[in-house]
Amino acid sequence: MKRYFMPLLVLLCQLSYAQQITPTLFAHPPASAGIRCWWWWLNGNVTKESITLDLEAMKAKGFSGACIVDAGGQDQRDNGNVPEGPMFGSPEWVALFQHAVKEAHRLGLELSMNIQSGWNLGAPDVTPQESTKHITWSDTTLTGNKTIQVQLATPPARQGFYRDIAVLAFPWRDTIGIHPLKDLHKKAAFEEAGFSAADTRYLLKNDVVSKANAYHSEVIDISEFLDHTGRLKWKAPAGKWVIMRFGYTNNGAHISTASGKWQGLVIDYMNADHFDRYWNTHVKPLLDGIGADAGTTLRYLQTDSWELGGINWTENFRKEFQIRRGYDLLPYLPVVAGKIIDSPDSSNQFLNDFRKTIGDLVSDYHYKVFKAHAAKYVMGIGPECSGPHVGFFDGLKNYGHSDIMMSEFWAPSAHRPDPDSRFFVKQAASAAHIYNKTLVGAEAFTTIGKHWNDVIWHDLKSSFDHEVCAGLNLVFLHTFTSSPASMGEPGQEYFAGTHLNRHITWWPYADAFFNYMARVQYMMQQGRFVADVVYYYGDHVPNIAKNKESDPAHVLPYNDYDVINEEQLMKMELKNGWLELPGGMRYRKLVVPADYKLSPAVQQKVNALQTNVPLTPDFIGENINWIHHQQDSMDYYFVSNSADTATHVQASFRITGRQPEYWDPVTGEIRQISAFRQKEDMTTIPLNFAPYGAYFVVFRKPIHGDGKAGTNNYVFIPKDTLKSPWQVQFKDMPVKTFTKLESWTNHTDPAVKYYSGAATYQQSFNWNRTSTDSMYIDLGKIQDVGIAQVNLNGKDLGIVWTPPFRLPIKLDKGKNDLQIIVINSWRNRLVGDRGLPEAQRITHTNIFIRPEWNLLPAGLLGPVVIGRLTEQ
């Protein structure tokens, strides 16, 4: 019955995100637009109490859901361990899981779940036969013209596991001076082909120079003459013969960062039988145990990214290769061992076919099977199935089975400091567009090496905005670690990821940042992405699209693009001058790689899809990232300053005849843009951005003619600077007097110097000027995470967390009472506790407080200024 209703329910799920955009929903986004998180059950050490408190905290901050990820890894990079909780799938763990589902149901939160502990799918009961496999071999050279009886050496094996594939014989050739194909280990899929979505087209090339009569041929299958003990008895023809015994062993991949006793081998990603067995043993019982909540409260299942190395064999590989490539691989098998069969070109082509077959099997017998199993429970899947580690798959094809196109992006850290190694969402967004899916998710703000010292507006917001411009519309915070009360504060944490949970110091004020992301996600989950170009990225394996800036179609910065694979390209049609996919996505032009040999079928399709439509710029704006969506007669652009300094640009949009509006996701404010001009098919608008500032420019209401002349720039004109001493209340301390605004770390009192948390600055001042309305308070500089709440005369004015740290205020004549609550991170208290005995420490965590950690400037540094915004 569930199978029958699955297509309808999937459609209804997609429609739940599709809504008519309104200013009201922008200011107050629906629950479905809320962020989510990797909800880390660290080493299984969670309690029913901590589960309930976590979920209630998420609900209070506007989360739409969470993904349960039971995992270890807490002790990596010199960090301490945490107590071992129940093992994944054990009765005790199941009780915690069922409690989480019931509580999520009560709160109206949508759950996902990683279907194991850790990542690289596996389990303690995965046998070597079920595990990921490598080809292995031994060889010997013998003289023929007689019956050979020889014990063939067993090829090298891991953990004593070995199975035969074939015994092959071929005439010996003098191959002195002839080298194996370059990059053979990658070409034969023994190891990953790259780290961060690397371009792998180099694997298609052959650089071995031909040498007549020097290569192997006439490969003979003599497997039938090998007995079960490994002894060969074969009547060999005259001449010198190379005998190769091929088999397979496991590739050595184990589950990564699993909790406690959930250790073991990784399952074979190319064999449906092995996935089925894993599912029936470990996943099905969990879903059966929650009844109707499977498919409703628990909506998606997930696995993490490919980090299991290379794989190149499975039990049915020979048969699958024959079906998919149209010839028998056996005569070419020695190529993986470094031999050249027939010719370098033939050998290289075989390896191309070999890798394509691996990619096909990973897609069809892992992710497609995963989807089919989940569908029985009316559930979707959202695995990180397409990089950035360059495994042997077609990234877009894998995404074709997903319901959430799940990727990842990183906040700046020493581990991944550059944009090319941090941003990966463009491929997932392209997959959503070409497969007609709504949700583009990402493991968000991952770092390695940083702990509690990320600046919200500088490190997190800038990374989020960048990936929104690539197509992101659903953040999964990495990571929200569950930490029982017994672990203290800030509690237990994973060795990696930005710590974003109810234990961080600024959690009471975090909804300001979370609401910003929700408003952006609401807009980006609506409408249809507008791209002029679709780029065919080839049919080779491995194949992973890079970040947006890689620009393989060479259309940036004025036009946007999607990446498409062979599977979807062949479904594209030319209709009324547009290139259109079955889901309705349209493009103006198809671009193919200039140095790529297309298959005959693809070449024929490309020829049929040629258009002569000029590429008119969609957006022009120097150093501004952008993305364009369209809903009915509304066009809207998310535009983002890519620099940490304020900037002013003349931006042009390929829209005319409609009034431009400014929609600010920081505040939910909407206002008309007054200064603009229209010429031909472009509207040009002076735009002003704060450091890493971003907002939507929306066109929805018809208008004739230009706007007024001007810059749309509002300048802050100071009227008064608050210089009187500040009374500052730190928790559990007498009130301190600050005669000037400076970092807490400069204070002589160690309790202030090493303080972490909130402090309230208070000052009363007189306002005797004529005007009391339309004024603003500017807080100047706030350290370290950069967040503060302002109260004036008992009224909450709101939270500031991004430059220019300014809020509108209404002053009373005469005396005004001002309170500013400023929060810093855990870092300074951790540094202060570093040299103290455990019993005297305020903080408790497994994270190693490194000797190189320094105090971070903290507090309100100002100046605090009252002023007016005046249009320039």
N, C-alpha and C positions, 0 to 999 in steps of 0.2 A: 504494500500500500504506500509506504514511504517513497519508494522508487517512482510510483505513478505521479505523486504530487511534487517531486523534486524540481522539475523545471519551473513550475508555477511559483514555488516558494523561493527559489533563487531569484526569479524576476521580482517578486514582492520585496525581497531583501534589497535588491538594487534600487527599486523605486523608493524605498524608505529614505534613501539619501538624496533623491532627486526632489527638490522643492523649488517653488517660485521664489526668487530672491526678493526680499523686502528689507527696508531699513530697520524695521523692528527686529526681524530675525538676525540681521547683521549685528545689531547692538546686543541682543540677547539670543545667542545661537541655540538651536535645538540640541538636545542631549546627544544626538548622533554625531554632532560635530566635535564633541569633547575629545581630548587627547586620551591616550592609553599608555600602558607601561609594560615592560618586561618585569613581572612581579616575581622577584628572585626569592625562591625558597632555598636559602643558602645551606648546603649540606643537610637539607631536610629539617633544619632546626627551626621549626615554626610551631606555634601553638594555636589552639582555637581562639584564644583571646587575641593574639597578635593578628590572626587572620581577620577577625571581626573589626578590630581597630583600623587595620589597613584599608579594608573595603569601605568603611564609614568615612575615613579620611579622603579616599579617592572620590567618593560621591559628593562630599562637601566641597571639593575643589573642582567639580564639574567634569570629572573623567567620564568617558563613555564606557570604559571597560578596562580589562587587564588581561595579560597573558601569563598564566602560571608557568614558571620555568624553574623546575627543581634542578639544582646544579651545585657543583662544588667550585674549586678554584680559589677559594678564600685565602689559601696559604701561599699562592704564587708570589714571586718578587719579594721574598723575605717577610711577608705578612704572616700573622699568627693564625692558628686554626680556630675553629669554633666547634662546639659540641656536635656530635653526629646524631641527627634525628632519624626518624623511621626511613627505611629504604623505599624508594619509589615502587609503588605497586603492592607493598606489604599491607596487611590488614590495618595497621596503625596509620600508614600513609593514606590509605583509601578513606579512612574515617576523617582525616583532615581535609582531604580533597572534597568529600561529600559535604562537609561543613562549609567549605568555601563556596561551593555551588549554591547551597541553600541560602547563604548570606548574600551572595550576588543576586540571586533571584529576589530576595526580600528588598534589596536596594535598587533593583532595576538596572543593574550593571551587566554588560555582556562580556563573557569570558572567552578566552582562547586557552589552549594548553599545548605545551611542548610534549610530544608523545613519548618522552623518555626522560631520564636524568642526564644532564649535560648535553653535548651535541656530538655530531657524527653518529647516526642512528645505530644503536647496538644495545646489547644486554648481556648480563652475566651468563645467560644460557645459550648465547650464539655459538654454534659449533664452528670449527675451522671450515667445514664444508659449506656453511651458510655465510661465511665471511667474505669480505672483499679479497680479490685474487690478483695475482701476478703470474704471468708466464715465466717458466724457468726451464733450463735445459742443460744438457751435457753433450759433449761431442767427442768423437774419436775418428782417426783416419786409419783405414785398413786397405789391404790389397786383396783384390777379388780373384776371379777365375777358380773359385773353390767355394765349398760350403763353410760359411763363417759361423763359429760357435763362440760367443763371447758374452761375458757378463757386462752389460752396459751400466756405467756409473749412474747412480740415482742423482738427478739434478739437485742443486742446492734447494733446501726447503726451510721454512720457518716453523718453529714449534713442532717439528717432526711431521708436519702435514704435507703430503704430496699425492697427487693423482696424475696418471699419464694422460696425455692428449694424443700423441702420435710419435712414431719413429720414422724419420725421413732419411733417405739416402740420395746423394747426388755425386756425379763425378768430380774428382778433385781438380782444381784449377790453381795455377800460380797467381796468387793475388798480392804478391809483394808490391808495395807502393800504392795499393788501392785501399782507401780508408772507408769505413762505414759512413753512411749518410750523416751529415752534420746534425747535431741536436737529436741524436737517435733516441736517447732516453725519454725526451719529451715527445718526439714524433711517434714513438711506440707506446706512449701513455704510461710509462713507468713512474713518472713524477709529474706534479702539477707544472703547468706551463707558464706560470707567472704568479705574481702576488696581488697586484691591485688592478684588475681588469685590463691586463696587458693585451696589446695588439699581437695576435698570434699568426698573422698571415705569413710571417717568415717561415713557419713550419711547412708551408706549401712549396717552398723553393727547393730545388735540387742543385747542389753545388759540386757534385762529384763528376769529374771529367770522364767521359766514356773511353774505354780501352778495349779494342776489339778482342774477342775470344778469351777474355779474362774473367768473365762473370759466370756464375753458376746457372745451370739450367738442367733440364731433364730430372726434376725432382721426383723421386719415387716414394710412394707410401708403402713402407714395409712393416707397419704396425702389427699385422697379423702374425708375424714371425717372432714376436716378443711374448714370452710367457709371463705368468703372474709374478715370478721371482725377479724379473728384469733381465733374463737371459735371452739373447738373440740367437736364433738359428736361421741363417739365410744363405741361399745359394747365390753368391754375388757374381755378377758378370766380370769379365776381365777388366783390369785397370785399377786405379787407385780411387777409393771411395771415402766420402765424408759421411759418417753416420751421426745423426743428431736425434737425441731422445728429448722430446718436448713434453712438459707437464705443467701443472700449476700448483701454486702454494698460496697461502694468504699473503696479503701485502703488508702485514704488520700493523695496520691501523687499529688503534684502540679508541674507545669512547674518550672524549676529551672533557675535562672539568666535570666529571660526574660526582654525585654525592656519595659519601661513605662506601658501601659495598656494591653499589651499582657500577661495577667495572666489567670490562669484557671487550670482545671483538666487535668491529663494525660490520653490519650486515651487507651483503652483496647488493649493490644498487642496480644491478642489471638483471635481477632474477625475481620475477613476481612471486614464485613459490616461497622464497625466503621472506619476502615482505609479508605475504599472507600469514605465514606461520608466526612471525613477530606480532602482527596485528591481533590474531586470534588469541595469542597467549597474553599479551600485555596491554593492549588498547581496548579491545572489545569488552572485557570485563569491567573496565572503568566506566565505559559509556552505558553498558547495560545497568550498572549499579545506580545511575542517577535518573533513570526513567525518562519522563517527559522533558526534563531539563536538557537532555542531549538534543541539540538542534535548536534550542530556544535560548536558555541561559548560557550554556556552553555552545558557542556558535561556530568557532573555528578551531582547527588543529594546525599545529606548526612544527617544523623542524628547523634547525639552525643551518648556518652556511656550510658549504663544502670545505672541509679542512682535513681531508682524509688521504691526501696524496693522489698518486695515479692508480688507476685500475685498468686491467686490459684482458680479463678473461672471466667467463662464466660457463656453466655446464653446457648451455645450448648455443654458445657463441658461433660455432662453425655453421650450424644450421641457419641461424639468424643472418649471418653474413651472406650466405648463399641466397637467401630470399631477398635481402635488401640491396645487395650489390650485384647479383646476377652471375657470380662465379665462385668457385671454391677457393677458400683462403689457404688451404693446406700447402699447395706448392710454394706459396710465398711466406710461409711462417718463418723460415730462416732469416728473413729480412729483419725481424725484431731482434734477432741475435747478432746483427751486424753484418750479415751476408748481403751481397748484391745478387738478386735473382733476375735473370734476363738482361736487365739494363738498369742503370741508376734511375732513369725516368720511370720505368715500370715499377721498380721497388718503391720509389717515392710516392707514386700514385696509389700503390697498394696501402701504404701507411695512411694516406689521406682517407681512403675508403675504410680502413681499419678504425680510425678515430671517429669517422662519421657513424659507423655502426655502434660504437660505444655510446656516442651521444644519443642515438635513436633508442637504445635499450634503456639508458638512464631515464629518458623521458617517458617511454612507453611502459616500462616494467617497474618503475619506482614512483614517479610523481603522478602518472596517470592512474596507477593502481591505488595510490594513496587517496586521490580524489574520489575514485569509485567507492572505496570503503567508507569514506566520510559521508558520501552522498546517501548511503543506506540509512544514515541517522539524520538526514536533512541538514548536514553540516558542510561548511566550506573548508578549504585549506589555504594557508598562507605561509608556506615554507620559504626560507631564504634559499631558493633553489638555483640561483643564477649568478653566483660570485659574491664578493670580488675575487676570491681565490680562483685561479683559472683551472678549474677541473675540466674533465673531458665531456663537455656538453654544449648544446646550443642554448644559450641563456634565454632567448626569447621563446624558443619552443617549450622549454621547461615551464616558463610563466604561463603558457597557454592552458595549463591545467589548474592554475591558481584562481582563487576568488578574491584574495587580497594579494596584490602584487607587492611582495615584501622585499625590501632592500635594506640598506643601512647607510648611515653617514656619521661622521666623527666630528667632535669638537676639537679645536687645536690642542695638540699635545706633542711631546717630543717623539712619540712613537709614530705618529702620522702627521707631520707638520705641514705638508704641502697639499693644496687643493686636489691634485691628481690622486693622492692617496687617501683622501677624506670623503670625497663626494661620489656617490654611485647611483643616485636615484633616477637619472635620465633613462636608463634602460627599463626600469620598472614602470615608469610613466609611459614610455613608448609601448610597452606590452599592454598596459591597460587600454591605451587608445586603439591599438590594432586588433585586440581581442574583445573590445567593447565591454570593459569592466570599469567599475567606478573607483574602487579604493586603491590608492597608491600609498602603501605603508612603508615605514622604515624604523628599524632599530636606531634610535636617535641619541646623539651626543655621547657616543662611546669615546672613551679615552683610555690610555694606559699611562700610568705614572702620576696623574693628577688626582688629588683628593681634597674635596671641599674648598677649592680655591678657584672655581670658575666664576668669572664676572658675567652676570646674566646678560646684559645688553651687548657686551663685547664678544664673548665666546659662544654663548648659546643662541641668542636671537640672530646673530649674523649668520650662524651655520644653518639655522632653520630657514631664514629668509632665502638664503642661497638655494636650498633644495626645493623650496616652494617654486622658485623660478624654473626649476627643472621638472616640476610636476607633482611634488609631494602634496598629499592631502590628509594623511593620518599618521601622527607621531605616536610611536611606542617608546616612552622614555627608557633609556638604558643608563641607570637602572634604578628601580624602586625595590630595594631589598627589605624583606620582612625581617623584623628583629624583635624577638620577645623582650619583655621588660627585664628579664634576668640578665640580659647582655649589656645593660646600662645605656648611656648616651655618649656618643652618637650611635653606638651599637655595632653589630656585626655588618660587614660590608664585603662585597665582591672585590677582587683585586683590580678590576677594570670598571670603566663606566663613570659617568657623572652621577654623583649621589643625589637623588631627588626622591625623597620620601618624607614621611611624617616626622622623622627624627632630625631633619636639617633645621638649623636655627631659624631660617626665614620661611618655614612652611606656613605659618599663620598668614603670610602675605603673598604666598606663591600664586594665588588665584589671579593676580594681576597679569603675570606672565602667561599663565595657562589660558586665561580668557583671551589674550591676544592671539595665541595659537588657535584657539577654538574659532574665533571670528575669521581668521584666515582660512582655516580648514573648511568652514561652512561655505565660503565663497568658492573654494577650489574643488569642493565636491559637487558643485552645481555646473550647469552649462556644458559646453563642449570646447575642448582645447582647440585653438586655432594655430595651424602650422601650414606654411606654404610648401614645404618640401618633405618628402619621405625618402629616406636613404636606405637602400638595400645593402645589408652588411655581410652578404655572402652565405655560402652553405657549408663552410669549413667548420671543423671541430678541433679544438675548442674555439668558441666564439662568444665573447662577452662585450657588449657595448660599454663604452667609457662614459665619463661625465659629460655634461652638456658642452663645456668649453672645448672638448676635443674636436667638435664641429666637423665631422667627417664629410658633410655635404658642402662645407665652405659657404655657409649662408649667414652666420652671425657677423656682426651684432644686430643686423637689421631685420632678419627673418628667423623664424624658429623652424624646428624640424622634428620628425620622429624617425626612429630606426625600425626597419621591418626585416623579417626573415623570409625564407623561401616559402614556408607553409602559408603565410598570409599574403605574400606577394601574388601567389598564384590565384588568390581569390579576388584580387583587385580588378575593377572594371573602369573603363573610361566612359563617363556619362556627362554629356553636355559640357565638355571641356574640363571636367573635374575627374581626378582619380579617386574612386570611391570604394570603400570596403563594405562588406555586408552589414556591419553594425552602424554604418552611416558616417564614419570618419572620412573626411575629404582632404585632398591635397591638390596643389596646383602643378607640382612637378616631381618626377622621380629622378633620383640621382643614384648612379652605381659607381663603385670604386673603379678608378681609371686603370689600375694595374691588376685587375682581377679577371681571371678566365671564367666566364659564365658558362653554366651547363647549357646545352642546346635548348632545353625546355624553358629555362629562365631567359635566355637570350630572345627567344621567340616572344615571350610574355613582355619583356622590356620593350621590344619593338612595337608591340601593340599598345603600349601605354605612353608613348611619346606625346607631349603637348607643346604648344608654342606660346603658352601664357607667359607674359613678362613677369619677372619677379620684382614686384613693387615693394619697397620697404614697408614693413608693418609697424615698426617702431624705430625711432632715432633718438638717442639720448646718451651722451658720452659718459662712460663708466657707470652706467645704470643697468642692473640686471632686471629682467622682465619676463612676464608670461601673459598671454592673452587668452581669455575665455569669452564665449558668446552664449547667451541664453535668449532665445527668441529675438526681440529687437533691442536687447541690451548687450553692449560690449563692455568688458571691463579688463583692465590691465593691473596686475600687481607689479609695482615698480620698486626697486630696492637699491639704495646707495651701497656700493661695494666697498666704501672706504670708511675708516673710523674718524673722519673729519667731515664737518658740514660742507655741503656743496650746493651750487645753484646751476641748473642746466636748462637749456631750451629743448624740450622734448616734443617730438612729433608723432602723432598717432594716425593710422590709416582709417580714420573715421571723419565724417563731416555731417552736418545737419543735426547734431545733437549736443545738448548742453553738457560740458564736462563737470563732473563732481568729484570731490575729495572725500573718500571714505577711510577713516582712520581706525585701524584695528586695535590700536593701543587704548583708545577711549570709547570707540563705537560712534564717534562724532561723524556727521555727514554735513557737508556744506557745498554750495555751488562754488565753482572756480570762476572768478570774475574776469581775469585777463587771459585772453586767448585770441587766436586768429585762425581763419580757415582759408585754405588755398588749394585749388584743385581737389585732390582726394585726401588731404592731410589736415589735421588740426594741430597747431603748434601752441604749446602751453609753457610758460615759464614755471619751472618746478623747483622747490626748495626742499632740501633734505637735511635732517639732523645726522650726526654720525651714525652710520649703519641704519639710517631711517628707512622706513618702508611704508607704503600705503597703497590703496587701490585708486585708480583713476577710472571713473565709471561714466559711461555715456548711455543715457536711457530716455531723456526727454527731448522731443523735437525742438529745434531752434533755428532761426534764420539770422545769418550774418555773424559778425565777429563779436567777441566780448570787448570790454573796455581796455584801454592801454594800461600797462602796469606790469609789475613783477610777481604778483601773488605772494610777496614776501612780507612777513610781519616782523618788525624789529622790536626787540625788547628794550624799552627806555626806562632805566633805573630811576626811581623816585626817592628811595630811602634804603640804606643798608643798615641792618640790625647789628649794632656793635656792642650793645650792653652785654655784661656777663651772662652766661647761660648756666642755668641750674640743670645738672645732668643726673638722672636717677638710673643707676645700674642695679640689677637684681641683687638683693640681699646685701646692699651696701648703703651707708649713709649718702645723702645727696652730695655730689661733687660740684664745685664751682669752676667753670671754665672761663677764664678771662679772655681767651681767644679760642677760635676754632682750630683745633689741631688733632692729629691722630692720637687715639687712645694709647698707642704704643710709645708715645713720648711721655706718658704720665709716670710720676715717681712711685705711685702706689702699684705694686705688682698685681694686685687684684684687677686693676683697670688695664694695666699694660698687657696682661695676658687674657683679658676678658673676651668671651665669645657669647653672642646673643644680642638681645635688644636693649637699647638704652633710650631714655626719653629726655630730650632737650626741651627745656621750658624757659620762656621769656615773655614778659609783659612789656608792651610798648604802646605809646600814644600815637594816634593818627589824627592829625588836625588839619589835613588838607581838604580841599573842597570835594574832590571826587572820592567816593568809596566803592563804586561799582566798576566792573570791567577791569579789575586789577589782577595782577598775577604775583605769585611768590616763586622766586627762583632760588633753589637750594645750593646752586654752585656745584661743588664736587662732593660725592658720597663714596666712601670706601668701606669694605672691600668688594662685597658682592653687588653693591650698588642698588639698594632698595630702602625705601623709607615711606612712612605714613605720616600725613600732616593733619592736625586738628587745629581749628581756629574758633575760639569762643565756644568750645564744646561741640562744634560741628565737624564731622569727619569729612575732610576734603578729598580723600582718596590716597592712592599709593602711586609713588613715582619709582620707576625702575629702569628707565632708559633716557638718554639725553633728550631735551635739555633739563630734565629734573625740575619741571615747572608746572604749577597748577593755578587755575583761576581761583580768586578769593573775593569775598565781599567783606569789607572792613567796617567796623563800628566806629563812629565818631568817638574820639577819646581813647579809653583804654581797650586794648585787645590782648587776649591771652593766647599764646601760640605754643603748641606742642608738636615736636617732630620726633617720631620714633624711628631710630636708625638701627639696622641689624647688620652684623658682620657674620662671617662663617665660623665653623668650628676650628679653623686652622690655628689661631693664636693661642687658644686654650690648650690645644694639643701640644703646641710647642712649649707652653709653660709647664705642662705636666710631664714633659719628656724626661726631665731630670729628677722627678719626685718619686718616692717609693709608691708602689701600687696603692697602698692604703690611703695615701694623701691626695691621690689624683681625683679630679672632678670628672674627667672623661674616662670612658672605658670602650675600647674597640680593639678588634683584631688587626687593624691596619697599623703597620710599622711606622712609627713617627721617625722619619729619616733625619739623620744628623744635619743634612744640608738644608732642611726646611728653615726658613727665616720668618720672622714676624711680618705680617702684612699690614700696611697702613689701614686704619679702621676708623669709622665714625663719620660725623658731619664735618667736612672741611670748609664748606662754604665758598665764597661769602653768601649769606642769605640776604636777598635783595627783594624789596617790594617795587613793582614797576608796572608799566602798561605796554601792551602790544599795539604798535602803530604800523599801519600798512605803508610800506616804503614807496 
